[in-house]
Amino acid sequence: MLEWLSLYRADAQYIASFALGLAVLRFGAGPERAAGLVFVGLLIVPAMLTRLTGQDIALLFGNLAWLYTLFDIVAAAAFIAIALKANRSYTLWLAGFQLVALSAHVVRGLVDAVSPLAYAILAIGPSYGQLLVLAGGLLFHCLRLRRYGPYRDWRPRTPATGRIWSAGNSAGPHG
């Protein structure tokens, strides 16, 4: 059983990710759709394409490793931007998991001898957490929508106060 799981774990993740991506597009709002598109488009599709072409090892350790790092950097920036603007708390978890994956590339670049297994676990492992968090975020969005009705997708912009705050103003910038 464990051997079977190990053999088909990547395929199961690709299928679950695409199914979740379709569910996010159908049932999600702005933050869910944005996070789902980043997750599927930048993390799953490149890994799946390299696996289908037989280049999956090259994506981690070979001549395509720079591309894998680039996808993780862009995904981290996108998840952070979504997390800062979304009116959802689970998006912070997505960004956090992506920063863990990004740290794998930093460690590999700084340290001469990194265990390939440790690098693979640190670079790939967070995507399983992201899959679960995104599914939970979609579920809680649907439950909240059903219970309370429509609610704001994104945080509102803060209006300019029109006043200049100075060091001598003891009331601070808002008071």
Phi, psi and omega in degrees: 000315180295324178294319179297317178298318180295323183289322186248014182298317181294317179297320178296322178293321179296316180295314179297322181293318179292321177297317177295321177300318177293320179295322179295318178294327182278314189252345185277165174258198185306305181296323179295317179295316180298313180294321179295320178293321177295314182298308183287315186288323184258338183250320186271310184301312178299320179295321180292317180295319178291329177291319180294329179270359179081015182255017186296327177288324178294332179291326179270315191237352187255215185286351178258008183298326178297325180291320177298317178296318179298316177300319180292324178294313180296319178296320178297315179298318180293316179295322178294317179298317178296316182297324181285335183258336186286148175268046180221147179268336182294338180295334175295324177293320177301314179296320179297316177298322180291326176293327175296316178297321179293327178295334177299319180291324178295314180298316180297326179285331183269330185256137182292312184244104176245134178299127179302325178293315179297318179297315181297318179295317182289328181275324185263325185308316181299338180294331176291320175296320179296322178299314180293319180294318179295320177296317177295321178297319177294318179299312181293327175297314180296319178295318179293321179297319179291320184283316188248349183090188183299145178216167186294134178279318187240154177291143179287154175288144177278131181286150177290138182280338181081359179248150177260127180270134179234167181296333181279350180274102186286345181284346180087182186289338185244005188232000000 
